[in-house]
Amino acid sequence: MMILYNLTINIENDVHEEWLAWAKEIHIPKAMKTSAFTEYRIFKLLNEEDNGGTTYCIQYFANNMWDVEDYQENYSPGLLQEFYDKFPDKFVIFSTVLETV
C-alpha cells in the first residue's frame, strides 16, 4: 500500500512564480529531509477559471500511514508556518491523504 499526502495550493498570480521557486528550492527539500516520503511530484492545474490565482498540487508519497502521521504531527505545522510567513494572505492551502487501492 502506498500513501499519498497531497497539498493543494492556490497562490495569487503576482507571486506564483516566486512561490514555485521557493517551494522547489526550500519547502520540498525540507519536507523530503524528514524521511517521511519516498518521492514527490508537483502539478499545476490547467483547467481553472481565471480567479487571480494559480493552483498547484504537491504530491508526497509515503510507504505507510505512520510516516504521514508523524510528518503531520511533528513537521507540517512548522513548514506550513513558513508558507504563512513568506507569503502572507497570498494563498489558500489544504491537504488530503489518500491510499492506493
Secondary structure, 3 states (H helix, E strand, C coil): CCEEEEEEEEEECCCHHHHHHHHHHHHHHHHHHCCCCCEEEEEECCCCCCCCEEEEEEEEEECCHHHHHHHHHHCHHHHHHHHHHHCCCCEEEEEEEEECC
